[in-house]
Amino acid sequence: MAEEEAKKLENVEATELVEAETSEATEATNAEPETFAKSGKKSKKHYEEVKAEEERQARKAEKAAEPEKKVGPKPVTRTRLERRGKNYRKAVEKIEKGKVYSLTDAIKLAIETSPFKFDATVEMHFRLGVDPRQADQNIRATVTLPAGTGKTVRVAVFAPLELAKAAKVAGADIAEDEEFTKRLDKEQLDFDVLISTPQYMPKLGKYARLLGPKGLMPNPKAGTVTTDIEKAVKEAKAGKIEYRVDKQAIVHVGLGKVSFGADKIAENVNAFIESLKSQKPASIKGQYVKSVFISTTMGPSIQVENNYN
């Protein structure tokens, strides 16, 4: 019995000695060296890099051991047309895909496919072969539509007192002298077109940031800076519009309302096309008009035959 107890005691002491040695070895491995070399494998930087790599590998192993998450079915992506409203989809069905319509047929079809109850605007979009960055190709002009625009245009006039009185007789909604600047000080922009005389333009300079972004700043090219105030007021009231090419070389223009009917809209379209042709720059060598489309407000687009070159 004494021998067995002695052997057991020896085994316990041996086990404790091995555990102590293993613990000391582990601590020695994980502990930072007391001194580091300036460079090489014994440097502090290398020690930190090795430790960071060991931690990264440990995290990677843990992630790989995790069970894979079940992925659900891939979501079904609807087409752009399928995301449209029911009335719009019905309107699109009336347009033959890939067909190029004559102007007369396109106007009739645009009116027919207006998908909403309100009196929509009939719009045309001309893609031109111009470079808007070139000064001589930056198309900007005005045209008076024979059938009007279908909108009530509020005209304001900023001119000397005598001309302001004449403008009021001609149909201007607002016609004032120096009093007009008080409206601008209060940012009251209750008008759609602003007409001014050349001598009064310097007085509008400080309101450029107010008027410019809204397209209300008078401009000689638009015919809103003139000495013939009465004529400018009558033209604005009759349906004179300004158009210009955008950065993508496209002219977007509204040419009447659906309620006008096909004949009146055709009159406006033809008047606009003649005006656009007259603005063709001399430096254009290829096609001036590349493509033409017509649509109504929020309605489907219809391609029109391009016979304008």
C-alpha positions in Angstrom: 0.0 0.0 0.0 2.8 2.4 0.8 4.5 1.7 -2.5 1.2 2.4 -4.4 0.7 5.7 -2.6 4.3 6.7 -3.3 3.9 6.0 -7.0 0.6 8.0 -7.1 2.4 10.9 -5.4 5.2 10.7 -7.9 2.8 10.8 -10.8 0.9 13.8 -9.5 4.2 15.7 -9.0 5.3 14.8 -12.5 2.0 16.0 -14.0 2.1 19.3 -12.1 5.7 19.8 -13.3 4.7 19.2 -17.0 1.8 21.6 -16.7 3.9 24.2 -15.2 6.6 23.9 -17.9 3.9 24.0 -20.7 2.3 27.1 -19.1 5.7 28.8 -18.9 6.4 27.9 -22.6 3.0 29.3 -23.7 3.5 32.5 -21.8 6.9 32.9 -23.2 5.6 32.4 -26.8 2.7 34.9 -26.4 4.7 37.5 -24.4 6.4 40.3 -26.3 10.2 40.1 -26.3 11.8 42.4 -23.7 13.9 44.0 -26.4 13.3 44.4 -30.1 15.8 44.8 -33.0 15.6 47.9 -35.1 14.7 45.9 -38.2 14.3 42.3 -39.5 12.4 39.4 -38.0 13.1 40.5 -34.4 11.8 44.0 -34.9 8.6 45.2 -33.1 6.9 45.9 -36.5 7.5 42.3 -37.7 6.2 40.9 -34.4 3.0 43.0 -34.7 2.5 41.9 -38.3 2.9 38.2 -37.4 0.4 38.6 -34.5 -2.1 40.4 -36.7 -1.8 37.7 -39.4 -2.4 34.9 -36.8 -5.5 36.7 -35.6 -6.8 37.1 -39.2 -6.3 33.4 -39.9 -8.1 32.5 -36.7 -11.1 34.7 -37.6 -11.1 33.2 -41.2 -11.1 29.6 -39.7 -14.0 30.5 -37.4 -16.0 32.0 -40.3 -15.3 28.9 -42.4 -16.6 26.7 -39.6 -19.9 28.5 -39.4 -22.8 26.8 -41.2 -23.8 28.4 -44.6 -26.9 30.6 -44.5 -29.7 29.6 -46.9 -30.2 32.2 -49.7 -33.7 32.8 -50.8 -34.8 32.9 -54.5 -33.5 35.7 -56.6 -36.1 38.6 -56.7 -37.9 39.0 -60.0 -37.2 42.4 -61.6 -40.1 43.8 -63.6 -39.5 45.7 -66.8 -39.9 49.4 -67.0 -43.2 49.1 -68.8 -44.6 46.7 -66.2 -43.9 49.2 -63.5 -46.1 51.8 -65.3 -49.8 52.4 -64.6 -52.6 50.5 -66.2 -53.7 53.4 -68.4 -50.2 54.0 -69.7 -49.8 50.3 -70.6 -53.1 50.4 -72.5 -51.9 53.5 -74.4 -48.6 51.8 -75.4 -50.6 48.9 -76.9 -51.9 51.3 -79.6 -48.4 52.2 -80.8 -46.8 49.7 -83.2 -43.3 48.9 -81.9 -40.5 50.1 -84.1 -42.8 51.9 -86.5 -42.0 55.5 -87.7 -45.2 57.5 -88.2 -45.9 60.4 -90.5 -46.4 63.7 -88.7 -50.2 63.7 -89.3 -50.6 60.2 -87.9 -48.2 60.8 -85.0 -50.2 63.9 -83.9 -53.5 62.0 -84.0 -52.0 59.0 -82.2 -50.4 61.2 -79.5 -53.8 62.8 -78.7 -55.4 59.3 -78.7 -52.8 57.8 -76.4 -52.9 60.6 -73.7 -53.5 58.3 -70.7 -54.9 60.8 -68.2 -58.0 62.9 -67.9 -56.4 66.3 -67.5 -55.7 68.5 -70.6 -52.2 67.4 -71.3 -49.5 69.3 -73.3 -48.4 68.0 -76.7 -44.6 67.9 -76.7 -42.1 67.5 -79.4 -38.4 66.5 -79.0 -35.9 67.2 -81.8 -32.4 65.7 -81.5 -30.0 67.9 -83.5 -26.6 67.3 -85.0 -25.1 70.4 -83.3 -22.5 70.9 -80.6 -24.1 73.2 -78.0 -20.6 74.0 -76.7 -19.9 75.9 -79.9 -21.3 79.5 -79.7 -22.5 79.4 -83.3 -24.3 76.1 -82.7 -26.0 77.0 -79.5 -29.6 77.2 -80.9 -31.8 79.7 -79.1 -34.8 81.5 -80.7 -38.5 82.4 -80.3 -41.6 81.6 -82.4 -45.2 82.7 -82.2 -47.5 79.7 -82.4 -50.6 80.4 -84.6 -53.0 78.5 -82.3 -51.4 79.7 -79.1 -50.0 77.6 -76.2 -53.2 77.0 -74.4 -51.8 78.6 -71.3 -52.7 81.9 -69.7 -49.5 83.9 -69.8 -48.9 86.6 -67.2 -46.8 89.4 -68.6 -44.9 92.0 -66.6 -43.3 95.1 -68.0 -40.5 97.1 -66.4 -40.2 100.4 -68.4 -40.6 104.2 -68.1 -44.0 105.4 -67.0 -45.3 106.3 -70.5 -44.3 103.0 -72.0 -45.7 101.2 -68.9 -49.1 102.8 -69.5 -49.0 101.8 -73.2 -48.1 98.2 -72.2 -51.1 98.1 -69.8 -53.4 99.0 -72.6 -51.8 96.3 -74.8 -52.7 93.7 -72.3 -49.8 93.5 -69.8 -50.8 92.2 -66.4 -48.2 94.2 -64.5 -46.7 97.4 -66.0 -44.7 99.6 -63.6 -41.7 102.0 -63.5 -39.5 102.1 -60.4 -42.2 100.6 -58.3 -41.6 97.2 -60.0 -38.3 96.8 -58.1 -40.2 96.7 -54.8 -41.9 93.5 -56.0 -38.5 92.0 -56.8 -37.2 93.0 -53.4 -40.0 91.0 -51.8 -39.4 88.1 -54.3 -42.9 88.4 -55.7 -42.6 86.6 -59.0 -46.3 86.6 -60.0 -45.6 86.6 -63.7 -44.5 84.3 -66.5 -42.7 86.7 -68.8 -40.8 89.9 -68.0 -40.3 92.5 -70.7 -37.9 95.5 -70.2 -36.4 98.4 -72.2 -32.6 98.4 -72.8 -32.1 101.4 -70.5 -33.8 99.7 -67.6 -31.8 96.5 -67.9 -28.9 97.7 -65.6 -31.5 98.1 -62.8 -32.3 94.4 -63.1 -28.7 93.3 -62.7 -28.8 92.8 -58.9 -31.9 90.6 -59.4 -30.2 88.2 -61.8 -29.8 85.4 -59.2 -33.5 85.7 -58.5 -34.8 85.9 -62.1 -32.1 83.9 -64.0 -32.7 80.4 -62.5 -36.5 80.7 -63.2 -35.9 81.8 -66.8 -37.5 85.2 -66.2 -34.5 87.4 -66.9 -35.2 89.5 -70.1 -33.0 88.7 -73.1 -32.7 90.3 -76.5 -32.6 86.9 -78.2 -36.0 86.1 -76.6 -37.4 89.5 -77.7 -38.0 90.5 -74.1 -35.5 93.4 -74.2 -37.0 95.9 -76.7 -38.1 99.4 -77.2 -41.4 98.2 -78.9 -43.1 97.2 -75.7 -46.6 97.0 -77.1 -45.6 94.6 -79.8 -43.7 92.4 -77.3 -46.7 92.3 -75.0 -49.1 91.3 -77.7 -46.7 88.6 -79.0 -46.3 87.1 -75.5 -50.1 87.1 -75.0 -50.7 85.6 -78.4 -48.5 82.5 -77.8 -44.9 83.4 -78.3 -42.5 80.8 -76.9 -38.8 80.6 -76.5 -36.8 77.4 -77.2 -33.2 76.4 -76.9 -31.0 73.4 -77.3 -29.9 71.6 -74.1 -26.5 70.0 -73.3 -27.5 66.8 -75.0 -28.3 68.7 -78.3 -32.0 68.2 -77.9 -34.8 70.8 -78.2 -37.9 70.1 -76.0 -40.9 72.2 -76.8 -44.6 72.2 -75.9 -46.8 72.9 -78.9 -50.4 73.1 -77.6 -52.9 71.1 -75.6 -54.7 67.9 -76.4 -58.0 69.8 -76.4 -56.7 71.8 -79.4 -57.3 68.9 -81.8 -55.0 67.6 -84.5 -55.4 70.5 -87.0 -54.4 73.3 -84.6 -51.6 71.3 -83.2 -50.3 70.6 -86.7 -50.4 74.4 -87.4 -48.2 75.0 -84.3 -45.9 72.2 -85.2 -45.3 73.4 -88.8 -44.7 77.0 -87.5 -42.1 75.7 -85.1 -40.4 73.5 -87.6 -40.0 76.4 -90.0 -38.5 78.5 -87.2 -36.1 75.6 -86.2 -35.0 75.2 -89.9 -34.2 78.9 -90.1 -31.8 78.5 -87.1 -29.6 75.9 -88.8 -25.9 77.0 -88.3 -23.8 77.4 -91.4 -21.1 75.2 -89.9 -23.2 72.1 -89.8 -22.0 69.6 -92.4 -24.0 66.4 -91.6 -27.7 66.0 -90.6 -29.2 69.0 -88.8 -32.2 67.1 -87.4 -31.3 63.5 -86.4 -34.5 62.3 -84.9 -38.0 63.5 -83.9 -40.4 62.2 -81.3 -43.8 63.4 -80.1 -45.7 62.7 -76.9 -48.1 64.1 -74.4 -47.5 64.9 -70.8 -46.8 61.6 -69.1 -47.8 59.8 -72.3 -45.8 57.3 -74.4 -43.4 58.5 -77.0 -44.0 58.2 -80.8 -41.3 58.4 -83.4 -41.9 60.8 -86.3 -40.6 60.6 -89.8 -37.5 62.7 -90.2 -38.0 64.8 -93.3 -36.5 68.0 -92.0 -33.0 68.0 -93.5 
